Amino acid sequence: MSEKKKLLNESIAVDTSVLIEYLEDTSLGKKFLEKIISNPRIQKFYIAPIVDTELKYILCRRKGSDEALKLVSKFLK
């Protein structure tokens, strides 16, 4: 298998909205955990640099800045 094809089969790019659902433990977030995060075939998750900022901004508005920073930092590690 070519390296490019292997990478396509083992990696995924994730958008802010999906991560918000996951971090807020919604029903859609639980499906994301079940189908994507827990999938052993997916070895790498990619997010755009702006996603970090968007997550912090959205969660800050919903949960406060301290909680947002802790939640996002823990998740991204």
PyMOL Python script that loads the backbone (N, CA, C, O; Angstrom):
from pymol import cmd

cmd.read_pdbstr("""\
ATOM      1  N   MET A   1       0.851  -1.170   0.000  1.00  0.00           N
ATOM      2  CA  MET A   1       0.000   0.000   0.000  1.00  0.00           C
ATOM      3  C   MET A   1       0.895   1.230   0.000  1.00  0.00           C
ATOM      4  O   MET A   1       1.873   1.286   0.745  1.00  0.00           O
ATOM      5  N   SER A   2       0.570   2.209  -0.825  1.00  0.00           N
ATOM      6  CA  SER A   2       1.368   3.421  -0.873  1.00  0.00           C
ATOM      7  C   SER A   2       1.211   4.197   0.432  1.00  0.00           C
ATOM      8  O   SER A   2       0.208   4.076   1.135  1.00  0.00           O
ATOM      9  N   GLU A   3       2.224   4.990   0.731  1.00  0.00           N
ATOM     10  CA  GLU A   3       2.200   5.784   1.970  1.00  0.00           C
ATOM     11  C   GLU A   3       1.005   6.741   1.983  1.00  0.00           C
ATOM     12  O   GLU A   3       0.371   6.928   3.021  1.00  0.00           O
ATOM     13  N   LYS A   4       0.701   7.338   0.847  1.00  0.00           N
ATOM     14  CA  LYS A   4      -0.431   8.263   0.767  1.00  0.00           C
ATOM     15  C   LYS A   4      -1.746   7.536   1.038  1.00  0.00           C
ATOM     16  O   LYS A   4      -2.584   8.036   1.788  1.00  0.00           O
ATOM     17  N   LYS A   5      -1.934   6.375   0.442  1.00  0.00           N
ATOM     18  CA  LYS A   5      -3.161   5.613   0.641  1.00  0.00           C
ATOM     19  C   LYS A   5      -3.270   5.145   2.094  1.00  0.00           C
ATOM     20  O   LYS A   5      -4.353   5.167   2.678  1.00  0.00           O
ATOM     21  N   LYS A   6      -2.156   4.727   2.667  1.00  0.00           N
ATOM     22  CA  LYS A   6      -2.143   4.301   4.056  1.00  0.00           C
ATOM     23  C   LYS A   6      -2.549   5.459   4.968  1.00  0.00           C
ATOM     24  O   LYS A   6      -3.354   5.284   5.883  1.00  0.00           O
ATOM     25  N   LEU A   7      -1.986   6.645   4.712  1.00  0.00           N
ATOM     26  CA  LEU A   7      -2.321   7.828   5.505  1.00  0.00           C
ATOM     27  C   LEU A   7      -3.805   8.159   5.389  1.00  0.00           C
ATOM     28  O   LEU A   7      -4.438   8.518   6.381  1.00  0.00           O
ATOM     29  N   LEU A   8      -4.358   8.044   4.199  1.00  0.00           N
ATOM     30  CA  LEU A   8      -5.784   8.323   4.000  1.00  0.00           C
ATOM     31  C   LEU A   8      -6.664   7.341   4.767  1.00  0.00           C
ATOM     32  O   LEU A   8      -7.746   7.715   5.219  1.00  0.00           O
ATOM     33  N   ASN A   9      -6.231   6.121   4.918  1.00  0.00           N
ATOM     34  CA  ASN A   9      -7.006   5.101   5.625  1.00  0.00           C
ATOM     35  C   ASN A   9      -6.834   5.171   7.140  1.00  0.00           C
ATOM     36  O   ASN A   9      -7.661   4.627   7.872  1.00  0.00           O
ATOM     37  N   GLU A  10      -5.789   5.823   7.622  1.00  0.00           N
ATOM     38  CA  GLU A  10      -5.486   5.828   9.049  1.00  0.00           C
ATOM     39  C   GLU A  10      -5.638   7.190   9.713  1.00  0.00           C
ATOM     40  O   GLU A  10      -5.373   7.314  10.909  1.00  0.00           O
ATOM     41  N   SER A  11      -6.049   8.200   8.989  1.00  0.00           N
ATOM     42  CA  SER A  11      -6.116   9.539   9.569  1.00  0.00           C
ATOM     43  C   SER A  11      -7.425  10.233   9.221  1.00  0.00           C
ATOM     44  O   SER A  11      -8.140   9.843   8.298  1.00  0.00           O
ATOM     45  N   ILE A  12      -7.710  11.267   9.989  1.00  0.00           N
ATOM     46  CA  ILE A  12      -8.948  12.026   9.781  1.00  0.00           C
ATOM     47  C   ILE A  12      -8.731  13.475  10.223  1.00  0.00           C
ATOM     48  O   ILE A  12      -8.031  13.732  11.203  1.00  0.00           O
ATOM     49  N   ALA A  13      -9.322  14.396   9.512  1.00  0.00           N
ATOM     50  CA  ALA A  13      -9.325  15.800   9.904  1.00  0.00           C
ATOM     51  C   ALA A  13     -10.636  16.062  10.642  1.00  0.00           C
ATOM     52  O   ALA A  13     -11.705  15.637  10.201  1.00  0.00           O
ATOM     53  N   VAL A  14     -10.542  16.761  11.762  1.00  0.00           N
ATOM     54  CA  VAL A  14     -11.716  16.974  12.608  1.00  0.00           C
ATOM     55  C   VAL A  14     -11.983  18.465  12.739  1.00  0.00           C
ATOM     56  O   VAL A  14     -11.069  19.253  12.982  1.00  0.00           O
ATOM     57  N   ASP A  15     -13.239  18.839  12.577  1.00  0.00           N
ATOM     58  CA  ASP A  15     -13.682  20.223  12.632  1.00  0.00           C
ATOM     59  C   ASP A  15     -14.110  20.613  14.046  1.00  0.00           C
ATOM     60  O   ASP A  15     -14.393  19.751  14.878  1.00  0.00           O
ATOM     61  N   THR A  16     -14.152  21.893  14.303  1.00  0.00           N
ATOM     62  CA  THR A  16     -14.521  22.427  15.613  1.00  0.00           C
ATOM     63  C   THR A  16     -15.886  21.930  16.081  1.00  0.00           C
ATOM     64  O   THR A  16     -16.036  21.536  17.238  1.00  0.00           O
ATOM     65  N   SER A  17     -16.870  21.943  15.205  1.00  0.00           N
ATOM     66  CA  SER A  17     -18.230  21.585  15.617  1.00  0.00           C
ATOM     67  C   SER A  17     -18.312  20.151  16.132  1.00  0.00           C
ATOM     68  O   SER A  17     -19.046  19.870  17.079  1.00  0.00           O
ATOM     69  N   VAL A  18     -17.564  19.251  15.515  1.00  0.00           N
ATOM     70  CA  VAL A  18     -17.551  17.859  15.964  1.00  0.00           C
ATOM     71  C   VAL A  18     -16.921  17.763  17.350  1.00  0.00           C
ATOM     72  O   VAL A  18     -17.416  17.039  18.214  1.00  0.00           O
ATOM     73  N   LEU A  19     -15.837  18.487  17.556  1.00  0.00           N
ATOM     74  CA  LEU A  19     -15.155  18.451  18.852  1.00  0.00           C
ATOM     75  C   LEU A  19     -15.996  19.086  19.955  1.00  0.00           C
ATOM     76  O   LEU A  19     -15.950  18.635  21.100  1.00  0.00           O
ATOM     77  N   ILE A  20     -16.756  20.113  19.632  1.00  0.00           N
ATOM     78  CA  ILE A  20     -17.658  20.715  20.622  1.00  0.00           C
ATOM     79  C   ILE A  20     -18.684  19.672  21.068  1.00  0.00           C
ATOM     80  O   ILE A  20     -18.948  19.524  22.261  1.00  0.00           O
ATOM     81  N   GLU A  21     -19.248  18.965  20.120  1.00  0.00           N
ATOM     82  CA  GLU A  21     -20.215  17.918  20.463  1.00  0.00           C
ATOM     83  C   GLU A  21     -19.572  16.872  21.376  1.00  0.00           C
ATOM     84  O   GLU A  21     -20.176  16.437  22.356  1.00  0.00           O
ATOM     85  N   TYR A  22     -18.357  16.479  21.050  1.00  0.00           N
ATOM     86  CA  TYR A  22     -17.648  15.473  21.847  1.00  0.00           C
ATOM     87  C   TYR A  22     -17.335  16.001  23.255  1.00  0.00           C
ATOM     88  O   TYR A  22     -17.595  15.320  24.247  1.00  0.00           O
ATOM     89  N   LEU A  23     -16.784  17.201  23.336  1.00  0.00           N
ATOM     90  CA  LEU A  23     -16.389  17.760  24.629  1.00  0.00           C
ATOM     91  C   LEU A  23     -17.582  18.086  25.528  1.00  0.00           C
ATOM     92  O   LEU A  23     -17.459  18.087  26.753  1.00  0.00           O
ATOM     93  N   GLU A  24     -18.726  18.359  24.922  1.00  0.00           N
ATOM     94  CA  GLU A  24     -19.922  18.634  25.712  1.00  0.00           C
ATOM     95  C   GLU A  24     -20.752  17.378  25.956  1.00  0.00           C
ATOM     96  O   GLU A  24     -21.841  17.450  26.526  1.00  0.00           O
ATOM     97  N   ASP A  25     -20.242  16.238  25.528  1.00  0.00           N
ATOM     98  CA  ASP A  25     -20.843  14.931  25.809  1.00  0.00           C
ATOM     99  C   ASP A  25     -22.297  14.830  25.330  1.00  0.00           C
ATOM    100  O   ASP A  25     -23.164  14.310  26.032  1.00  0.00           O
ATOM    101  N   THR A  26     -22.538  15.340  24.118  1.00  0.00           N
ATOM    102  CA  THR A  26     -23.874  15.260  23.541  1.00  0.00           C
ATOM    103  C   THR A  26     -24.060  13.883  22.891  1.00  0.00           C
ATOM    104  O   THR A  26     -23.122  13.090  22.829  1.00  0.00           O
ATOM    105  N   SER A  27     -25.265  13.611  22.412  1.00  0.00           N
ATOM    106  CA  SER A  27     -25.501  12.326  21.741  1.00  0.00           C
ATOM    107  C   SER A  27     -24.653  12.211  20.474  1.00  0.00           C
ATOM    108  O   SER A  27     -24.149  11.132  20.163  1.00  0.00           O
ATOM    109  N   LEU A  28     -24.495  13.312  19.747  1.00  0.00           N
ATOM    110  CA  LEU A  28     -23.628  13.280  18.566  1.00  0.00           C
ATOM    111  C   LEU A  28     -22.171  13.091  18.962  1.00  0.00           C
ATOM    112  O   LEU A  28     -21.425  12.393  18.276  1.00  0.00           O
ATOM    113  N   GLY A  29     -21.765  13.707  20.058  1.00  0.00           N
ATOM    114  CA  GLY A  29     -20.411  13.533  20.561  1.00  0.00           C
ATOM    115  C   GLY A  29     -20.129  12.099  20.962  1.00  0.00           C
ATOM    116  O   GLY A  29     -19.025  11.594  20.759  1.00  0.00           O
ATOM    117  N   LYS A  30     -21.128  11.444  21.532  1.00  0.00           N
ATOM    118  CA  LYS A  30     -20.979  10.030  21.905  1.00  0.00           C
ATOM    119  C   LYS A  30     -20.844   9.151  20.664  1.00  0.00           C
ATOM    120  O   LYS A  30     -20.100   8.170  20.673  1.00  0.00           O
ATOM    121  N   LYS A  31     -21.560   9.500  19.603  1.00  0.00           N
ATOM    122  CA  LYS A  31     -21.430   8.754  18.343  1.00  0.00           C
ATOM    123  C   LYS A  31     -20.037   8.950  17.749  1.00  0.00           C
ATOM    124  O   LYS A  31     -19.450   8.016  17.203  1.00  0.00           O
ATOM    125  N   PHE A  32     -19.516  10.164  17.858  1.00  0.00           N
ATOM    126  CA  PHE A  32     -18.164  10.452  17.375  1.00  0.00           C
ATOM    127  C   PHE A  32     -17.140   9.613  18.142  1.00  0.00           C
ATOM    128  O   PHE A  32     -16.217   9.058  17.546  1.00  0.00           O
ATOM    129  N   LEU A  33     -17.303   9.522  19.446  1.00  0.00           N
ATOM    130  CA  LEU A  33     -16.421   8.691  20.265  1.00  0.00           C
ATOM    131  C   LEU A  33     -16.512   7.229  19.833  1.00  0.00           C
ATOM    132  O   LEU A  33     -15.495   6.561  19.644  1.00  0.00           O
ATOM    133  N   GLU A  34     -17.719   6.751  19.684  1.00  0.00           N
ATOM    134  CA  GLU A  34     -17.946   5.339  19.353  1.00  0.00           C
ATOM    135  C   GLU A  34     -17.429   4.979  17.960  1.00  0.00           C
ATOM    136  O   GLU A  34     -16.766   3.957  17.784  1.00  0.00           O
ATOM    137  N   LYS A  35     -17.733   5.817  16.980  1.00  0.00           N
ATOM    138  CA  LYS A  35     -17.433   5.477  15.585  1.00  0.00           C
ATOM    139  C   LYS A  35     -16.048   5.919  15.118  1.00  0.00           C
ATOM    140  O   LYS A  35     -15.457   5.278  14.249  1.00  0.00           O
ATOM    141  N   ILE A  36     -15.530   6.998  15.681  1.00  0.00           N
ATOM    142  CA  ILE A  36     -14.281   7.562  15.167  1.00  0.00           C
ATOM    143  C   ILE A  36     -13.130   7.447  16.172  1.00  0.00           C
ATOM    144  O   ILE A  36     -12.115   6.816  15.876  1.00  0.00           O
ATOM    145  N   ILE A  37     -13.276   8.041  17.336  1.00  0.00           N
ATOM    146  CA  ILE A  37     -12.174   8.044  18.304  1.00  0.00           C
ATOM    147  C   ILE A  37     -11.816   6.627  18.748  1.00  0.00           C
ATOM    148  O   ILE A  37     -10.639   6.309  18.920  1.00  0.00           O
ATOM    149  N   SER A  38     -12.806   5.791  18.929  1.00  0.00           N
ATOM    150  CA  SER A  38     -12.566   4.414  19.379  1.00  0.00           C
ATOM    151  C   SER A  38     -12.210   3.461  18.236  1.00  0.00           C
ATOM    152  O   SER A  38     -11.961   2.280  18.476  1.00  0.00           O
ATOM    153  N   ASN A  39     -12.182   3.946  17.031  1.00  0.00           N
ATOM    154  CA  ASN A  39     -11.871   3.112  15.872  1.00  0.00           C
ATOM    155  C   ASN A  39     -10.356   2.868  15.819  1.00  0.00           C
ATOM    156  O   ASN A  39      -9.593   3.812  15.613  1.00  0.00           O
ATOM    157  N   PRO A  40      -9.916   1.632  15.998  1.00  0.00           N
ATOM    158  CA  PRO A  40      -8.477   1.353  16.007  1.00  0.00           C
ATOM    159  C   PRO A  40      -7.793   1.577  14.656  1.00  0.00           C
ATOM    160  O   PRO A  40      -6.571   1.714  14.598  1.00  0.00           O
ATOM    161  N   ARG A  41      -8.558   1.615  13.586  1.00  0.00           N
ATOM    162  CA  ARG A  41      -7.963   1.880  12.264  1.00  0.00           C
ATOM    163  C   ARG A  41      -7.498   3.322  12.130  1.00  0.00           C
ATOM    164  O   ARG A  41      -6.569   3.603  11.372  1.00  0.00           O
ATOM    165  N   ILE A  42      -8.130   4.237  12.854  1.00  0.00           N
ATOM    166  CA  ILE A  42      -7.759   5.649  12.761  1.00  0.00           C
ATOM    167  C   ILE A  42      -6.650   5.923  13.772  1.00  0.00           C
ATOM    168  O   ILE A  42      -6.866   5.888  14.983  1.00  0.00           O
ATOM    169  N   GLN A  43      -5.470   6.195  13.248  1.00  0.00           N
ATOM    170  CA  GLN A  43      -4.285   6.376  14.085  1.00  0.00           C
ATOM    171  C   GLN A  43      -3.935   7.842  14.328  1.00  0.00           C
ATOM    172  O   GLN A  43      -3.278   8.166  15.317  1.00  0.00           O
ATOM    173  N   LYS A  44      -4.369   8.727  13.437  1.00  0.00           N
ATOM    174  CA  LYS A  44      -3.993  10.140  13.542  1.00  0.00           C
ATOM    175  C   LYS A  44      -5.218  11.020  13.360  1.00  0.00           C
ATOM    176  O   LYS A  44      -6.065  10.775  12.501  1.00  0.00           O
ATOM    177  N   PHE A  45      -5.287  12.045  14.186  1.00  0.00           N
ATOM    178  CA  PHE A  45      -6.351  13.039  14.113  1.00  0.00           C
ATOM    179  C   PHE A  45      -5.703  14.384  13.832  1.00  0.00           C
ATOM    180  O   PHE A  45      -4.753  14.774  14.511  1.00  0.00           O
ATOM    181  N   TYR A  46      -6.208  15.084  12.844  1.00  0.00           N
ATOM    182  CA  TYR A  46      -5.662  16.383  12.479  1.00  0.00           C
ATOM    183  C   TYR A  46      -6.704  17.464  12.722  1.00  0.00           C
ATOM    184  O   TYR A  46      -7.885  17.289  12.422  1.00  0.00           O
ATOM    185  N   ILE A  47      -6.250  18.574  13.266  1.00  0.00           N
ATOM    186  CA  ILE A  47      -7.109  19.750  13.396  1.00  0.00           C
ATOM    187  C   ILE A  47      -6.329  20.953  12.883  1.00  0.00           C
ATOM    188  O   ILE A  47      -5.106  21.014  13.008  1.00  0.00           O
ATOM    189  N   ALA A  48      -7.037  21.892  12.314  1.00  0.00           N
ATOM    190  CA  ALA A  48      -6.411  23.131  11.867  1.00  0.00           C
ATOM    191  C   ALA A  48      -6.045  23.965  13.097  1.00  0.00           C
ATOM    192  O   ALA A  48      -6.723  23.878  14.121  1.00  0.00           O
ATOM    193  N   PRO A  49      -5.000  24.758  13.013  1.00  0.00           N
ATOM    194  CA  PRO A  49      -4.602  25.580  14.168  1.00  0.00           C
ATOM    195  C   PRO A  49      -5.735  26.457  14.711  1.00  0.00           C
ATOM    196  O   PRO A  49      -5.794  26.712  15.914  1.00  0.00           O
ATOM    197  N   ILE A  50      -6.610  26.909  13.858  1.00  0.00           N
ATOM    198  CA  ILE A  50      -7.702  27.769  14.303  1.00  0.00           C
ATOM    199  C   ILE A  50      -8.690  27.019  15.197  1.00  0.00           C
ATOM    200  O   ILE A  50      -9.391  27.645  15.992  1.00  0.00           O
ATOM    201  N   VAL A  51      -8.757  25.702  15.084  1.00  0.00           N
ATOM    202  CA  VAL A  51      -9.700  24.904  15.875  1.00  0.00           C
ATOM    203  C   VAL A  51      -9.422  25.066  17.365  1.00  0.00           C
ATOM    204  O   VAL A  51     -10.359  25.156  18.158  1.00  0.00           O
ATOM    205  N   ASP A  52      -8.161  25.104  17.754  1.00  0.00           N
ATOM    206  CA  ASP A  52      -7.803  25.312  19.155  1.00  0.00           C
ATOM    207  C   ASP A  52      -8.414  26.615  19.676  1.00  0.00           C
ATOM    208  O   ASP A  52      -9.009  26.642  20.754  1.00  0.00           O
ATOM    209  N   THR A  53      -8.264  27.668  18.920  1.00  0.00           N
ATOM    210  CA  THR A  53      -8.811  28.974  19.301  1.00  0.00           C
ATOM    211  C   THR A  53     -10.333  28.954  19.330  1.00  0.00           C
ATOM    212  O   THR A  53     -10.950  29.480  20.256  1.00  0.00           O
ATOM    213  N   GLU A  54     -10.933  28.348  18.315  1.00  0.00           N
ATOM    214  CA  GLU A  54     -12.394  28.277  18.266  1.00  0.00           C
ATOM    215  C   GLU A  54     -12.959  27.479  19.436  1.00  0.00           C
ATOM    216  O   GLU A  54     -13.962  27.872  20.032  1.00  0.00           O
ATOM    217  N   LEU A  55     -12.321  26.366  19.763  1.00  0.00           N
ATOM    218  CA  LEU A  55     -12.784  25.564  20.905  1.00  0.00           C
ATOM    219  C   LEU A  55     -12.743  26.377  22.189  1.00  0.00           C
ATOM    220  O   LEU A  55     -13.703  26.387  22.959  1.00  0.00           O
ATOM    221  N   LYS A  56     -11.639  27.050  22.412  1.00  0.00           N
ATOM    222  CA  LYS A  56     -11.503  27.851  23.633  1.00  0.00           C
ATOM    223  C   LYS A  56     -12.534  28.973  23.672  1.00  0.00           C
ATOM    224  O   LYS A  56     -13.131  29.234  24.717  1.00  0.00           O
ATOM    225  N   TYR A  57     -12.741  29.634  22.544  1.00  0.00           N
ATOM    226  CA  TYR A  57     -13.708  30.728  22.491  1.00  0.00           C
ATOM    227  C   TYR A  57     -15.126  30.236  22.789  1.00  0.00           C
ATOM    228  O   TYR A  57     -15.819  30.798  23.637  1.00  0.00           O
ATOM    229  N   ILE A  58     -15.543  29.205  22.100  1.00  0.00           N
ATOM    230  CA  ILE A  58     -16.912  28.700  22.266  1.00  0.00           C
ATOM    231  C   ILE A  58     -17.131  28.171  23.677  1.00  0.00           C
ATOM    232  O   ILE A  58     -18.137  28.485  24.313  1.00  0.00           O
ATOM    233  N   LEU A  59     -16.193  27.371  24.162  1.00  0.00           N
ATOM    234  CA  LEU A  59     -16.353  26.808  25.502  1.00  0.00           C
ATOM    235  C   LEU A  59     -16.213  27.866  26.588  1.00  0.00           C
ATOM    236  O   LEU A  59     -16.828  27.750  27.648  1.00  0.00           O
ATOM    237  N   CYS A  60     -15.420  28.884  26.338  1.00  0.00           N
ATOM    238  CA  CYS A  60     -15.301  29.988  27.291  1.00  0.00           C
ATOM    239  C   CYS A  60     -16.644  30.683  27.467  1.00  0.00           C
ATOM    240  O   CYS A  60     -17.026  31.031  28.584  1.00  0.00           O
ATOM    241  N   ARG A  61     -17.349  30.882  26.377  1.00  0.00           N
ATOM    242  CA  ARG A  61     -18.662  31.529  26.440  1.00  0.00           C
ATOM    243  C   ARG A  61     -19.677  30.646  27.170  1.00  0.00           C
ATOM    244  O   ARG A  61     -20.599  31.158  27.805  1.00  0.00           O
ATOM    245  N   ARG A  62     -19.514  29.349  27.084  1.00  0.00           N
ATOM    246  CA  ARG A  62     -20.478  28.427  27.682  1.00  0.00           C
ATOM    247  C   ARG A  62     -20.117  28.002  29.104  1.00  0.00           C
ATOM    248  O   ARG A  62     -21.002  27.797  29.935  1.00  0.00           O
ATOM    249  N   LYS A  63     -18.808  27.867  29.388  1.00  0.00           N
ATOM    250  CA  LYS A  63     -18.396  27.277  30.663  1.00  0.00           C
ATOM    251  C   LYS A  63     -17.483  28.161  31.500  1.00  0.00           C
ATOM    252  O   LYS A  63     -17.164  27.814  32.637  1.00  0.00           O
ATOM    253  N   GLY A  64     -17.061  29.288  30.959  1.00  0.00           N
ATOM    254  CA  GLY A  64     -16.114  30.146  31.660  1.00  0.00           C
ATOM    255  C   GLY A  64     -14.695  29.857  31.189  1.00  0.00           C
ATOM    256  O   GLY A  64     -14.398  28.765  30.706  1.00  0.00           O
ATOM    257  N   SER A  65     -13.829  30.848  31.335  1.00  0.00           N
ATOM    258  CA  SER A  65     -12.490  30.736  30.754  1.00  0.00           C
ATOM    259  C   SER A  65     -11.628  29.659  31.407  1.00  0.00           C
ATOM    260  O   SER A  65     -10.933  28.922  30.707  1.00  0.00           O
ATOM    261  N   ASP A  66     -11.662  29.555  32.732  1.00  0.00           N
ATOM    262  CA  ASP A  66     -10.825  28.550  33.396  1.00  0.00           C
ATOM    263  C   ASP A  66     -11.197  27.138  32.961  1.00  0.00           C
ATOM    264  O   ASP A  66     -10.324  26.335  32.631  1.00  0.00           O
ATOM    265  N   GLU A  67     -12.477  26.839  32.962  1.00  0.00           N
ATOM    266  CA  GLU A  67     -12.948  25.499  32.575  1.00  0.00           C
ATOM    267  C   GLU A  67     -12.636  25.223  31.104  1.00  0.00           C
ATOM    268  O   GLU A  67     -12.228  24.117  30.749  1.00  0.00           O
ATOM    269  N   ALA A  68     -12.827  26.221  30.257  1.00  0.00           N
ATOM    270  CA  ALA A  68     -12.557  26.049  28.826  1.00  0.00           C
ATOM    271  C   ALA A  68     -11.084  25.738  28.580  1.00  0.00           C
ATOM    272  O   ALA A  68     -10.762  24.819  27.827  1.00  0.00           O
ATOM    273  N   LEU A  69     -10.201  26.484  29.200  1.00  0.00           N
ATOM    274  CA  LEU A  69      -8.768  26.258  29.012  1.00  0.00           C
ATOM    275  C   LEU A  69      -8.355  24.868  29.490  1.00  0.00           C
ATOM    276  O   LEU A  69      -7.581  24.186  28.818  1.00  0.00           O
ATOM    277  N   LYS A  70      -8.865  24.446  30.641  1.00  0.00           N
ATOM    278  CA  LYS A  70      -8.536  23.120  31.162  1.00  0.00           C
ATOM    279  C   LYS A  70      -9.050  22.025  30.234  1.00  0.00           C
ATOM    280  O   LYS A  70      -8.328  21.087  29.897  1.00  0.00           O
ATOM    281  N   LEU A  71     -10.287  22.158  29.835  1.00  0.00           N
ATOM    282  CA  LEU A  71     -10.926  21.136  29.004  1.00  0.00           C
ATOM    283  C   LEU A  71     -10.220  20.976  27.657  1.00  0.00           C
ATOM    284  O   LEU A  71      -9.925  19.857  27.237  1.00  0.00           O
ATOM    285  N   VAL A  72      -9.954  22.079  26.994  1.00  0.00           N
ATOM    286  CA  VAL A  72      -9.329  22.028  25.672  1.00  0.00           C
ATOM    287  C   VAL A  72      -7.878  21.553  25.772  1.00  0.00           C
ATOM    288  O   VAL A  72      -7.438  20.730  24.968  1.00  0.00           O
ATOM    289  N   SER A  73      -7.146  22.059  26.739  1.00  0.00           N
ATOM    290  CA  SER A  73      -5.747  21.649  26.889  1.00  0.00           C
ATOM    291  C   SER A  73      -5.643  20.154  27.180  1.00  0.00           C
ATOM    292  O   SER A  73      -4.812  19.461  26.594  1.00  0.00           O
ATOM    293  N   LYS A  74      -6.475  19.665  28.073  1.00  0.00           N
ATOM    294  CA  LYS A  74      -6.464  18.241  28.403  1.00  0.00           C
ATOM    295  C   LYS A  74      -6.808  17.398  27.182  1.00  0.00           C
ATOM    296  O   LYS A  74      -6.155  16.388  26.917  1.00  0.00           O
ATOM    297  N   PHE A  75      -7.826  17.807  26.444  1.00  0.00           N
ATOM    298  CA  PHE A  75      -8.240  17.054  25.269  1.00  0.00           C
ATOM    299  C   PHE A  75      -7.154  17.011  24.197  1.00  0.00           C
ATOM    300  O   PHE A  75      -6.888  15.952  23.629  1.00  0.00           O
ATOM    301  N   LEU A  76      -6.535  18.131  23.921  1.00  0.00           N
ATOM    302  CA  LEU A  76      -5.562  18.190  22.834  1.00  0.00           C
ATOM    303  C   LEU A  76      -4.263  17.459  23.160  1.00  0.00           C
ATOM    304  O   LEU A  76      -3.507  17.116  22.252  1.00  0.00           O
ATOM    305  N   LYS A  77      -3.995  17.219  24.426  1.00  0.00           N
ATOM    306  CA  LYS A  77      -2.802  16.449  24.792  1.00  0.00           C
ATOM    307  C   LYS A  77      -3.038  15.018  24.441  1.00  0.00           C
ATOM    308  O   LYS A  77      -2.167  14.176  24.660  1.00  0.00           O
TER     309      LYS A  77
END
""", "prot")
cmd.dss("prot")
cmd.show_as("cartoon", "prot")
cmd.util.cbc("prot")
cmd.orient("prot")
